């Protein structure tokens, strides 16, 4: 039988709809249990689903209750049906339960044991009120038994409570768990955004509660300054963060400078300095793993060569753009390094030359395409083999110095570096003529390898390998092309032969060489060699050396300045081999800064490789490059150069330029930003760089940027103007803006800074010259700002001249009279817009200039036309000017009245 919970309600008694028999009578003195009349089991065959109502007063003692309970249980088993409804008048919210019968009908059932006092009081007060008088009178008039009629009504029609419960049960709502209203919340304000659970209601334990929607916790709330813990302590100099507030937050400065109050450390580091330090530290971000001078020399050499092969042109939008030529290749970069240079950068470019640089094989016209490709593949592999021999020379020599006097060990060490000639010489020096004969045939053909493998099998089967040197077995296994573990013969414990691992103790480059020179066939392509080594390094990382970066191999367990992610990045040299072997590999997968250096912010070599592989040689590109319009005037439709746009390429150039900016290499940083592909982004990046480095723009730097990089003079002057404003030299900034053609910036600067000072000094010629050059240009707000200053200066000059002319002669001529009339109409309008021209009340110069302008115009016009300002409110004028204007206006009216009279 299913059971459902009934929700609590605080409504009135109207929702307790119940039915009682007409035999129920209220009693005041004697309290008896009133039971509903029920028919016997013999007479209930036609009313099998009827309901019986029992109202229990509970006035008997415990023994009587037990007996009644036993009797009730017996009656329910023999006479009463399952759909019987028992109601008590006490608190229904705790003891009522909805019971679903087999006929999908519902009924409310209630426990029978209740408190005697509560039941008696409720029976006395509510019993008579619950009798349906209308139903009783109607049943008596028709002659039908009231109890029988009530049983039929409850069987055929659902009670209102049952209908409401079934409707709530069938309503398709999500089960929710509802918090009690009495549960106190930690924070009552919804604006605090506390991550609290939504009010959820649960239908039964068979339903799971859905996880609540995540709401981010807001742990801080704005408080009044009077309630703040730092109220009155704002000038505490012991804490710079408290004294200067936002000025001493951790932030970035020019050239990658980091301003902070403590020490740069990881979250788990322990710092000895106090947290409330007032010492501000300006430290450059550690973007390089090497010293600054060393990094500067290394990058300057690469960028100078790059600039010599890169013309600077203008795109269709007139923005300078660096367009690397096809002459820029790996071979050109290898000329930067001498032949004796064994640095990592030199080795990287030499590997790129072996894998990607084109070479002319001088094929005859009749050579087929398959033959050309075959020869080309062999030539590539030979070039890679030559590079690998040179790359592992240092490690081979180091092992030779540490090796014992065993000739087989020396020969094997030389074979790991593919030094066949030296290995033969060592064998002959020690009298090993047969070994020298075998080594001279390396790597050998298929039959040669099979013969050596058969010899090893014979030794193992006949248990002769026990008496053979391990280095000799390792040497034979290498010549046989076996790079797996060579198992020894299984004999007694005294003559047990150990296994031999030819790859033990080798780094990844020599291990890769073992696969290329001995394990794979001589004519196998580079992709096959790469696949064999890569699969072995993935399956057996403990035995086959993975391609770790060179800084991890050199440090041998020493700590690094940065934490490396897992899995560890691959060496950039191996990444170039992968790029050649895997046609689907993109630059996004190999240009990881950690593959080149231990600094995750060093993008120097990745950027140079991107320029070579993508922009110059068109070998591969970033995976996010999309199709788009051309971006250069030198666009070639046949080759399809510069197709689409790659955000990763622009981000790579920006990161590299930021490194150069930190080193103080401003010209080099601008050159790198000239490779940004989008015109708008390129212009903005270069302008921002010039603004940040404006203090370094001396004559030598400016000439280099303007001459070699063809940066517009406007961009440089704009950066210098901003720096001049920072220093407080406003007039120099104004002149730089004019020289750059930035008339809007010059106009705004003159209106806000220069013109008020000229007004205060009564320098009308200077005021007129400030705006004269931009009068023919398109400037926003010209008529309300710049032209207003020019009109003021012209009015002040001409009014004085007209007054002097009027004083010298008895009157003005017609032209002067007309000009004075024009002033009488224009000056009131000019005075009306002056408060909007100088709106800043925080700048005292604006307030003084406003008063000077209104007072000067009023005083000069009052001398000739005082009534012209009768309808103008002299806002901002001083009291003396207002009083003089009132007197002049009154005198003019008096003189006019006298003349009229």
C-alpha positions in Angstrom: 0.0 0.0 0.0 1.6 3.3 -1.1 1.9 6.0 1.5 2.3 9.7 0.7 3.0 12.6 3.1 0.4 15.3 3.6 1.7 18.9 3.7 1.2 20.9 6.8 -1.3 23.8 6.6 -2.1 26.7 8.7 -5.5 27.4 7.2 -8.8 27.5 9.1 -11.2 24.7 9.9 -12.9 24.9 6.6 -10.4 22.6 5.0 -11.2 19.9 7.5 -14.2 18.5 5.6 -15.5 15.4 7.4 -18.6 13.5 7.7 -20.2 12.0 10.8 -23.3 10.0 11.4 -26.5 11.5 12.7 -26.1 9.5 16.0 -23.3 11.7 17.2 -24.5 14.0 20.0 -22.5 16.5 22.0 -22.1 15.8 25.8 -20.9 18.1 28.5 -20.6 15.9 31.5 -20.2 12.3 30.5 -17.6 11.7 27.7 -18.1 8.5 25.8 -16.6 7.2 22.7 -18.9 7.6 19.7 -18.6 4.9 17.1 -20.0 4.9 13.7 -22.7 2.4 12.8 -21.3 -0.4 10.7 -23.1 -3.2 9.1 -22.3 -6.8 9.7 -20.2 -8.8 7.4 -23.3 -10.6 6.0 -25.0 -7.4 4.9 -21.9 -5.7 3.3 -21.6 -7.7 0.2 -23.0 -4.9 -2.0 -21.0 -2.2 -0.2 -17.5 -3.7 -0.2 -15.7 -0.4 -0.7 -17.7 1.7 1.8 -16.1 3.9 4.5 -16.8 3.9 8.2 -16.3 7.0 10.4 -15.1 6.4 13.9 -14.6 9.3 16.4 -12.7 8.1 19.5 -12.9 10.2 22.7 -10.5 7.9 24.5 -12.0 8.2 28.1 -11.2 4.7 29.1 -8.2 3.5 31.1 -5.2 1.7 29.7 -6.8 -1.7 30.1 -9.9 -0.6 28.3 -7.9 0.9 25.6 -6.0 -2.3 25.0 -9.2 -4.3 25.0 -10.8 -1.9 22.5 -7.7 -2.1 20.3 -7.9 -5.9 20.3 -11.6 -5.8 19.5 -11.0 -3.2 16.8 -8.3 -5.3 15.2 -10.6 -8.3 15.2 -13.4 -6.3 13.7 -11.2 -4.9 11.0 -10.0 -8.3 10.0 -13.5 -9.8 9.9 -16.0 -7.0 9.1 -14.2 -3.8 8.1 -12.9 -3.3 4.6 -9.4 -2.1 3.6 -10.8 1.3 2.5 -11.9 2.2 5.9 -11.4 5.8 7.0 -10.6 6.7 10.6 -10.5 10.4 11.5 -9.5 12.0 14.7 -10.2 15.6 15.5 -6.8 16.3 17.0 -3.9 17.8 15.1 -4.2 16.4 11.7 -0.9 17.7 10.4 1.0 15.1 12.4 -1.3 12.0 12.5 -3.0 12.0 9.1 -1.7 9.9 6.3 -3.0 9.3 2.8 -3.6 5.6 1.9 -4.0 4.4 -1.6 -6.2 1.4 -2.1 -6.3 -1.2 -4.8 -9.0 0.7 -6.8 -6.7 3.8 -7.1 -9.0 5.5 -4.7 -7.5 7.4 -1.8 -8.5 7.7 1.8 -7.1 9.3 5.0 -6.3 7.1 7.9 -5.3 8.2 11.3 -3.9 6.4 14.4 -6.4 5.4 17.0 -4.5 6.1 20.2 -4.8 9.7 21.2 -4.7 11.9 24.3 -8.0 11.7 26.2 -8.1 15.3 27.1 -7.5 16.6 23.7 -9.9 14.3 22.0 -12.6 15.0 24.5 -12.3 18.7 24.2 -12.4 18.6 20.5 -15.3 16.2 20.4 -17.3 18.5 22.8 -16.6 21.6 20.8 -16.5 20.5 17.2 -18.8 17.4 17.1 -22.1 19.2 16.7 -20.7 21.6 14.2 -19.6 18.9 11.8 -23.1 17.3 11.3 -24.3 18.2 7.8 -27.8 19.4 8.7 -28.7 19.9 5.0 -27.9 16.3 4.2 -29.9 15.0 7.3 -33.0 17.0 6.5 -33.0 15.9 2.9 -32.5 12.2 3.8 -35.3 12.4 6.3 -37.7 14.0 3.8 -37.0 11.3 1.2 -37.1 8.5 3.7 -33.5 7.3 3.3 -31.3 6.2 6.1 -28.8 9.0 6.8 -25.9 6.7 7.5 -26.4 4.6 4.4 -26.7 7.7 2.3 -23.4 9.0 3.6 -21.6 5.7 3.0 -22.9 5.7 -0.6 -21.8 9.3 -1.1 -18.3 8.7 0.1 -18.0 5.6 -2.1 -19.1 7.2 -5.3 -17.7 10.7 -5.0 -14.2 11.8 -3.9 -13.9 14.0 -0.9 -12.4 17.5 -1.5 -9.3 16.5 0.5 -8.8 13.4 -1.5 -9.2 15.2 -4.8 -6.6 17.9 -3.7 -4.1 15.2 -2.6 -4.4 13.2 -5.8 -4.0 16.3 -7.9 -0.9 17.3 -6.0 0.4 13.7 -6.3 -0.1 13.6 -10.1 1.3 17.0 -10.7 4.5 16.7 -12.8 6.9 18.6 -10.6 10.5 17.8 -9.8 11.1 16.5 -6.3 12.5 19.1 -4.1 13.7 19.2 -0.6 12.0 22.1 1.3 13.9 23.8 4.1 12.0 24.5 7.2 11.1 28.2 7.6 12.5 28.1 11.1 16.0 27.3 9.9 18.0 30.4 10.4 20.3 31.5 7.6 23.8 32.7 8.1 23.3 35.7 5.9 19.8 37.0 5.3 20.8 39.4 2.5 20.3 38.0 -1.0 22.7 40.5 -2.4 25.6 38.8 -0.7 25.2 35.9 -3.1 25.8 33.1 -0.5 25.8 29.7 -2.1 22.7 28.3 -0.4 20.4 25.5 -1.5 17.2 26.2 -3.3 14.0 25.3 -1.5 13.3 21.8 -2.6 10.4 19.4 -1.9 10.8 15.6 -1.8 7.8 13.4 -2.6 9.2 10.3 -1.2 12.5 8.6 -0.5 12.3 6.8 -3.9 13.0 10.1 -5.6 16.5 11.5 -5.7 17.1 15.2 -5.0 18.6 17.1 -7.9 21.9 18.8 -7.2 21.4 22.4 -6.5 22.5 25.0 -9.0 26.0 26.3 -8.2 26.1 29.9 -7.1 29.5 31.5 -6.6 30.1 32.6 -3.0 30.6 36.2 -2.4 32.6 36.5 0.8 33.0 40.3 0.9 30.4 43.0 1.2 30.8 46.7 1.1 30.6 48.5 4.4 30.5 52.1 5.5 33.8 53.8 6.1 32.7 54.5 9.7 32.3 50.8 10.4 35.6 49.9 8.7 38.5 48.5 10.8 40.9 50.9 9.1 38.8 54.1 9.8 41.2 56.8 11.0 44.3 54.8 10.0 44.5 55.8 6.3 47.8 57.5 6.8 49.6 54.6 8.4 52.8 54.6 6.5 53.9 51.3 7.9 51.5 49.7 5.5 51.9 51.1 2.0 48.9 49.1 0.8 46.7 50.9 3.4 48.3 54.3 3.0 48.1 54.6 -0.8 45.3 52.1 -1.4 45.0 51.1 -5.1 48.3 52.7 -6.0 50.2 49.9 -4.2 48.4 46.9 -5.5 50.4 44.3 -7.4 50.5 45.5 -11.0 52.5 45.6 -14.2 54.7 48.4 -15.3 56.6 49.2 -18.5 59.0 46.7 -19.9 57.5 43.8 -18.0 58.2 45.4 -14.6 56.2 43.9 -11.7 55.4 46.2 -8.8 54.7 44.4 -5.5 55.1 44.6 -1.7 56.5 41.2 -0.9 58.4 38.5 -2.7 57.7 36.4 -5.9 57.0 32.9 -4.7 54.8 30.0 -5.2 51.6 29.4 -3.0 53.4 26.7 -1.0 56.6 28.8 -0.3 57.4 30.1 3.1 58.2 33.9 3.2 60.0 35.4 6.1 59.1 39.0 5.4 56.0 40.5 7.0 52.8 40.9 5.0 52.4 44.6 5.9 55.7 45.7 4.4 55.9 49.3 3.1 58.8 48.7 0.7 57.6 48.6 -2.9 59.7 46.3 -5.1 60.0 46.8 -8.8 61.2 43.5 -10.3 61.3 42.3 -13.9 59.3 39.2 -14.5 61.5 36.2 -15.1 60.8 35.7 -18.8 64.3 34.2 -19.7 66.1 31.3 -18.3 69.5 32.8 -19.1 71.2 36.0 -18.1 69.9 39.2 -19.7 73.1 40.1 -21.5 73.4 36.7 -22.9 69.8 36.6 -24.1 70.1 40.1 -25.6 73.2 39.2 -27.7 71.6 36.0 -28.8 68.3 37.5 -29.9 70.0 40.6 -31.5 72.0 38.3 -33.8 68.9 36.5 -35.0 66.8 39.6 -35.5 69.5 41.5 -37.4 69.7 38.6 -39.9 65.9 38.4 -40.1 65.6 42.1 -40.8 68.2 41.9 -43.6 66.0 39.4 -45.4 62.6 41.1 -44.7 61.4 44.1 -46.6 59.0 46.5 -44.9 56.0 47.4 -47.0 52.6 49.0 -46.5 49.4 47.0 -46.7 46.2 48.1 -48.3 45.3 50.1 -45.2 48.6 52.1 -45.2 50.0 50.3 -42.1 53.6 49.1 -42.3 53.9 45.4 -42.6 56.9 43.0 -42.4 56.9 40.6 -45.4 59.7 38.0 -45.1 61.1 36.9 -48.4 61.6 33.4 -49.5 65.4 33.9 -49.2 64.9 33.6 -45.5 65.4 29.9 -44.7 67.2 27.6 -42.3 70.4 27.7 -44.3 70.5 31.5 -44.1 70.3 31.3 -40.3 73.0 28.7 -40.1 75.5 31.2 -41.6 75.0 33.3 -38.4 76.7 30.6 -36.4 80.3 29.5 -37.0 81.0 25.8 -37.9 82.5 25.2 -34.5 79.5 26.5 -32.6 77.7 23.6 -30.9 75.0 25.6 -29.2 71.4 24.5 -29.1 70.2 27.2 -31.4 72.8 26.4 -34.0 71.9 22.7 -33.8 68.2 23.6 -34.2 68.7 25.5 -37.4 71.0 22.9 -38.9 68.4 20.3 -38.3 65.8 22.5 -40.0 68.2 22.8 -42.9 68.5 19.0 -43.2 64.7 18.4 -43.0 63.0 21.3 -44.7 65.4 23.4 -46.9 65.0 22.8 -50.6 67.9 21.4 -52.6 68.4 20.9 -56.3 69.3 17.4 -57.3 69.7 18.2 -61.0 67.3 15.6 -62.2 67.2 14.8 -65.9 63.8 15.5 -67.6 63.1 11.9 -68.2 63.3 10.9 -64.5 59.8 9.8 -63.3 58.1 11.3 -60.3 58.4 8.1 -58.2 62.1 8.0 -58.8 62.4 11.7 -57.9 60.5 11.2 -54.6 62.6 8.1 -53.8 65.9 9.9 -54.3 64.5 12.9 -52.4 63.6 10.7 -49.4 67.1 9.1 -49.4 68.7 12.5 -49.6 66.7 13.8 -46.7 67.6 10.8 -44.6 71.3 11.2 -45.4 71.1 14.8 -44.4 69.4 13.9 -41.1 72.0 11.2 -40.5 74.8 13.7 -41.0 73.2 16.1 -38.6 72.6 13.4 -36.0 76.3 12.3 -36.2 77.4 15.8 -35.5 74.8 16.3 -32.7 75.8 13.2 -30.7 79.6 13.7 -31.1 80.0 15.4 -27.7 78.1 12.7 -25.8 80.0 9.9 -27.6 83.4 11.6 -26.7 82.2 11.9 -23.1 81.5 8.1 -23.0 84.8 7.3 -24.6 86.6 9.2 -21.9 84.8 7.3 -19.2 84.9 3.9 -20.9 87.3 1.1 -19.8 90.0 -0.4 -21.9 87.7 -3.0 -23.3 88.0 -2.7 -27.2 84.5 -4.0 -27.7 83.1 -1.3 -25.4 84.9 1.4 -27.3 83.8 0.1 -30.7 80.1 -0.1 -29.5 80.3 3.5 -28.2 81.6 4.7 -31.6 78.8 2.8 -33.3 76.2 4.6 -31.2 77.5 7.8 -32.9 77.7 6.1 -36.3 81.4 6.7 -36.4 82.2 3.6 -38.5 85.6 4.6 -39.7 86.9 5.3 -36.1 85.4 2.0 -34.9 87.3 0.1 -37.6 90.5 1.8 -36.7 90.0 0.9 -33.0 89.3 -2.8 -34.0 92.4 -2.9 -36.1 94.5 -1.3 -33.4 93.5 -4.1 -31.0 94.0 -6.8 -33.6 90.3 -7.6 -34.0 90.4 -8.0 -37.7 87.2 -10.0 -38.0 85.3 -7.5 -35.9 86.7 -4.7 -38.1 85.5 -6.6 -41.2 82.0 -6.8 -39.7 81.9 -3.2 -38.6 83.0 -2.0 -42.0 79.9 -3.5 -43.5 77.5 -1.7 -41.2 74.6 -1.2 -41.4 74.6 -4.0 -44.0 71.9 -5.6 -46.0 69.2 -8.1 -45.0 71.4 -11.2 -45.4 74.2 -9.6 -43.4 71.9 -8.9 -40.5 70.3 -12.4 -40.7 73.8 -14.0 -40.5 74.7 -12.1 -37.4 71.3 -12.9 -35.8 71.8 -16.6 -36.6 75.2 -16.4 -34.9 73.7 -15.0 -31.7 71.0 -17.7 -31.7 73.6 -20.4 -32.0 75.6 -19.0 -29.1 72.5 -18.9 -27.0 71.2 -22.4 -27.9 74.7 -24.0 -27.4 75.2 -21.9 -24.2 78.3 -20.4 -25.5 77.2 -16.9 -24.7 78.1 -17.5 -21.1 81.8 -17.3 -22.1 81.4 -14.3 -24.4 81.9 -10.7 -23.3 78.7 -8.7 -22.9 80.1 -5.9 -24.9 80.9 -8.3 -27.7 77.3 -9.6 -27.6 76.0 -6.0 -27.6 78.2 -5.2 -30.6 76.9 -8.2 -32.5 73.3 -7.4 -31.6 73.8 -3.8 -32.9 75.2 -5.0 -36.2 72.4 -7.5 -36.5 69.8 -4.7 -36.1 68.6 -5.9 -32.7 67.7 -3.0 -30.4 65.5 -5.2 -28.1 66.8 -7.0 -25.0 69.1 -9.8 -26.1 68.3 -12.8 -23.8 71.1 -15.0 -22.5 71.0 -18.7 -22.3 69.3 -20.3 -19.3 71.8 -22.7 -17.7 72.7 -23.5 -14.1 73.0 -20.8 -11.6 76.8 -20.9 -11.8 76.9 -20.4 -15.6 73.8 -18.3 -16.0 74.2 -15.7 -18.9 72.7 -12.3 -18.3 70.5 -10.4 -20.7 72.0 -7.6 -22.7 70.2 -4.2 -23.5 71.9 -2.4 -26.4 70.0 0.9 -25.6 71.0 1.0 -21.9 72.5 4.4 -20.9 71.9 6.1 -24.2 70.2 9.5 -24.6 67.3 10.0 -26.9 69.3 11.2 -29.9 71.7 8.2 -29.8 68.7 5.9 -29.3 67.0 7.4 -32.3 70.2 6.9 -34.2 70.3 3.3 -33.3 66.8 2.8 -34.8 67.8 4.8 -38.0 71.3 3.3 -38.6 70.8 -0.3 -37.5 67.2 -1.3 -36.5 65.5 -0.1 -39.7 66.5 -0.9 -43.3 68.9 1.4 -45.0 66.3 2.7 -47.5 63.6 3.1 -44.9 62.1 6.7 -44.9 62.4 9.1 -42.0 58.7 8.6 -41.1 59.2 4.9 -40.6 62.2 5.4 -38.3 60.3 8.0 -36.4 57.3 5.7 -35.9 59.5 2.9 -34.7 61.3 5.0 -32.1 58.1 6.9 -31.0 56.2 3.7 -30.5 59.0 2.1 -28.5 59.4 5.2 -26.3 55.7 5.2 -25.5 55.5 1.5 -24.8 58.8 1.1 -22.9 59.7 4.5 -21.4 61.9 3.0 -18.7 64.1 1.3 -21.3 63.9 3.5 -24.4 64.9 7.1 -23.6 62.1 9.6 -24.2 62.9 12.8 -26.1 63.3 15.1 -23.2 64.5 18.7 -23.7 68.2 19.3 -23.5 68.0 21.3 -20.3 66.5 18.3 -18.5 69.4 16.0 -19.7 72.1 18.5 -18.7 70.8 19.3 -15.2 70.7 15.7 -14.0 68.2 16.2 -11.2 69.0 19.9 -10.4 66.1 22.1 -9.5 64.5 24.2 -12.3 63.2 27.8 -11.9 59.8 26.7 -13.2 57.6 23.7 -12.5 57.2 21.6 -15.6 53.8 20.1 -16.5 53.1 16.4 -16.8 53.6 14.8 -19.3 57.0 16.4 -19.9 57.4 18.3 -23.2 59.4 16.9 -26.0 62.7 18.3 -27.2 62.3 20.9 -30.0 64.8 18.8 -32.1 62.5 15.8 -31.9 59.5 18.0 -32.6 61.0 19.1 -35.9 61.6 15.5 -36.8 58.0 14.8 -35.9 56.8 17.7 -38.0 58.6 16.2 -41.0 57.4 12.7 -40.4 53.7 13.5 -39.6 51.9 15.4 -42.3 49.0 16.1 -40.0 51.1 17.7 -37.3 50.6 21.5 -37.0 52.8 24.1 -35.5 50.4 24.4 -32.5 51.7 21.0 -31.4 55.4 21.6 -31.5 56.0 25.3 -30.7 55.9 24.8 -27.0 58.3 27.2 -25.2 59.2 24.5 -22.7 60.5 22.4 -25.6 63.2 25.0 -26.1 64.1 26.3 -22.7 63.0 25.9 -19.0 61.1 29.2 -19.2 57.5 28.9 -20.2 57.6 32.5 -21.3 60.5 32.4 -23.7 58.9 32.6 -27.2 62.0 33.7 -29.1 62.9 30.4 -30.9 59.3 29.4 -31.4 58.6 32.7 -33.2 61.6 32.3 -35.5 60.6 28.8 -36.4 57.1 29.9 -37.1 58.3 32.6 -39.5 60.5 30.1 -41.3 58.0 27.2 -41.5 54.9 29.2 -42.1 55.5 32.6 -43.6 58.7 31.8 -45.7 58.7 28.1 -46.6 55.0 27.4 -46.3 55.7 23.9 -44.8 53.1 24.0 -42.0 50.9 26.4 -40.1 48.9 26.9 -36.9 45.7 24.9 -36.6 43.6 27.9 -36.0 44.4 29.7 -39.3 41.2 30.3 -41.3 40.5 31.4 -44.8 40.4 35.1 -45.3 41.2 38.0 -47.6 44.7 39.0 -48.6 46.6 41.2 -46.3 49.6 42.3 -48.3 50.3 44.1 -51.6 52.7 41.4 -52.5 50.0 38.7 -52.4 50.6 35.9 -54.9 47.5 34.2 -56.1 49.5 31.2 -57.5 51.3 30.4 -54.3 48.4 31.4 -52.0 50.6 33.2 -49.5 49.2 34.8 -46.4 45.8 33.1 -46.5 43.4 33.7 -43.6 44.3 34.9 -40.1 45.8 33.0 -37.2 45.2 34.4 -33.6 48.0 32.1 -32.4 50.5 33.7 -34.7 49.6 37.2 -33.5 49.8 36.1 -29.9 53.2 34.5 -30.5 54.5 37.8 -31.9 53.1 39.8 -29.0 54.7 37.6 -26.5 58.1 37.7 -28.2 57.9 41.5 -28.5 57.1 41.7 -24.8 60.3 39.8 -24.0 62.3 42.2 -26.2 60.7 45.2 -24.5 61.8 43.9 -21.2 65.4 43.7 -22.5 65.2 47.3 -23.7 65.4 46.3 -27.3 62.7 48.7 -28.6 63.5 48.6 -32.3 63.6 44.8 -32.3 60.3 44.7 -30.5 58.7 47.0 -33.1 60.1 44.8 -35.9 58.5 41.7 -34.4 55.2 43.5 -34.0 55.3 44.4 -37.7 54.6 40.7 -38.4 51.2 40.8 -36.7 48.8 39.9 -39.4 45.8 42.1 -38.8 46.2 45.7 -39.8 44.2 47.2 -36.9 45.9 44.9 -34.3 49.3 45.6 -35.7 48.8 49.4 -35.5 47.5 49.2 -32.0 50.2 46.9 -30.7 53.0 49.2 -32.1 51.4 52.4 -30.8 51.0 50.9 -27.3 54.6 49.8 -27.3 55.8 53.3 -28.3 53.6 54.8 -25.6 55.0 52.5 -22.9 58.6 53.2 -24.1 58.3 56.9 -24.8 61.1 57.7 -22.4 63.5 55.7 -24.6 62.6 57.6 -27.9 65.7 59.7 -28.2 67.0 60.9 -31.6 69.0 57.7 -32.3 66.1 55.4 -31.5 63.6 57.6 -33.4 65.8 57.6 -36.5 66.1 53.9 -36.5 62.3 53.3 -36.1 61.5 55.8 -38.8 64.2 54.8 -41.2 64.7 51.0 -41.0 61.2 50.1 -39.9 59.3 52.8 -41.7 57.1 53.6 -38.8 55.0 56.8 -39.4 56.2 59.9 -37.7 52.7 60.5 -36.4 52.9 57.4 -34.2 56.2 58.4 -32.6 55.1 62.0 -32.0 51.9 60.8 -30.4 53.9 58.6 -28.0 56.2 61.5 -27.2 53.2 63.8 -26.6 51.8 61.5 -24.0 55.1 61.3 -22.3 55.3 65.1 -22.3 51.9 65.3 -20.6 53.2 62.9 -18.0 56.1 65.2 -17.4 53.9 68.2 -17.2 55.1 69.9 -20.4 51.7 70.6 -21.9 52.8 73.0 -24.6 55.4 70.5 -26.0 52.7 67.9 -26.1 50.4 70.4 -27.9 53.1 71.0 -30.5 53.8 67.3 -31.0 50.1 66.7 -31.6 50.0 69.4 -34.2 53.1 68.0 -35.9 51.5 64.6 -35.9 48.3 65.9 -37.5 46.3 64.9 -34.5 44.2 68.1 -34.4 41.5 66.6 -32.2 44.0 65.8 -29.4 45.7 69.1 -29.8 42.4 70.9 -29.7 41.2 69.2 -26.5 44.6 69.8 -24.8 44.5 73.5 -25.7 41.0 73.9 -24.5 41.5 72.2 -21.2 45.1 73.3 -20.4 46.6 76.1 -22.5 43.7 78.4 -23.3 42.7 79.1 -19.6 46.2 80.2 -18.8 46.3 82.5 -21.9 43.0 84.0 -20.8 44.3 84.7 -17.2 47.5 86.3 -18.7 45.4 88.4 -21.1 47.6 87.1 -24.0 45.0 87.3 -26.8 47.5 86.8 -29.5 48.7 83.5 -28.0 45.0 82.5 -27.5 44.3 83.2 -31.1 47.4 81.3 -32.4 46.5 78.2 -30.4 43.4 77.5 -32.5 44.3 79.2 -35.8 46.0 76.2 -37.3 43.2 73.8 -36.7 40.4 76.2 -37.8 40.3 74.6 -41.2 40.4 71.0 -39.9 37.5 68.8 -38.8 37.4 68.8 -35.0 34.6 67.7 -32.8 33.1 70.5 -30.6 35.0 73.2 -32.6 32.2 75.7 -32.6 31.5 75.4 -28.9 35.1 75.2 -27.7 38.0 76.3 -30.0 36.0 78.8 -32.0 34.6 80.3 -28.8 38.1 81.0 -27.6 38.9 82.6 -30.9 35.7 84.7 -30.9 36.6 85.9 -27.4 40.1 86.9 -28.3 38.8 88.7 -31.4 36.1 90.5 -29.5 38.5 91.7 -26.8 40.9 93.0 -29.3 38.3 94.7 -31.5 36.2 96.2 -28.7 39.2 98.0 -27.3 40.1 99.3 -30.8 36.5 100.4 -31.4 36.4 102.2 -28.0 39.7 103.9 -28.8 38.4 105.0 -32.2 35.2 106.3 -30.5 37.2 108.2 -28.0 39.6 109.8 -30.6 36.8 110.8 -32.9 33.2 112.0 -32.3 31.7 108.8 -33.8 32.2 105.6 -35.7 31.9 105.1 -39.4 29.3 102.9 -41.0 31.5 99.8 -41.1 32.5 100.2 -37.4 28.9 100.8 -36.4 27.9 97.6 -38.2 30.7 95.7 -36.5 29.7 97.0 -33.1 26.2 96.0 -33.8 27.4 92.5 -34.6 29.3 92.3 -31.3 26.2 93.4 -29.4 24.4 90.4 -30.8 27.2 87.8 -30.6 28.7 88.6 -27.2 25.5 87.7 -25.3 25.5 84.4 -27.0 29.2 83.9 -26.3 28.7 84.7 -22.6 25.9 82.1 -22.5 28.1 79.2 -23.7 31.2 80.1 -21.6 30.0 78.2 -18.5 29.9 75.0 -20.6 33.3 75.8 -22.1 35.0 75.7 -18.7 32.9 73.2 -16.7 35.5 71.9 -14.3 35.0 73.3 -10.8 37.9 71.3 -9.4 40.4 73.2 -11.6 40.9 76.7 -10.2 42.2 77.9 -13.6 38.9 77.2 -15.2 37.0 79.3 -12.6 39.4 82.2 -12.8 39.4 82.1 -16.6 35.6 82.0 -16.7 35.4 85.1 -14.5 38.0 86.9 -16.5 36.2 86.2 -19.8 32.8 87.2 -18.7 34.1 90.3 -16.8 36.2 91.4 -19.8 33.5 91.0 -22.3 30.9 92.8 -20.1 33.2 95.7 -19.2 34.2 96.3 -22.8 30.7 96.1 -24.1 29.3 98.3 -21.3 31.5 101.1 -22.5 29.6 101.3 -25.8 26.4 99.2 -25.7 25.5 98.5 -22.0 21.9 97.5 -22.8 23.0 94.7 -25.0 23.5 92.5 -22.0 20.3 93.3 -20.2 18.8 89.9 -20.8 22.0 87.9 -20.0 22.7 86.4 -16.6 26.3 87.1 -15.7 27.0 83.7 -14.1 30.6 83.6 -13.0 31.3 87.3 -13.1 32.7 89.1 -10.0 30.6 91.5 -7.9 32.4 94.6 -9.2 31.6 93.7 -12.8 28.0 93.1 -12.0 27.7 96.4 -10.1 29.4 98.3 -12.9 27.1 96.7 -15.5 24.0 97.7 -13.4 25.3 101.3 -13.2 26.1 101.5 -16.9 22.7 100.0 -17.9 20.9 102.5 -15.6 22.8 105.4 -16.9 22.1 104.4 -20.5 18.4 104.1 -19.8 18.4 107.5 -18.1 20.1 109.2 -21.0 17.7 107.6 -23.4 14.7 108.8 -21.4 16.1 112.3 -21.3 16.7 112.2 -25.1 13.2 111.0 -25.6 11.8 113.7 -23.4 
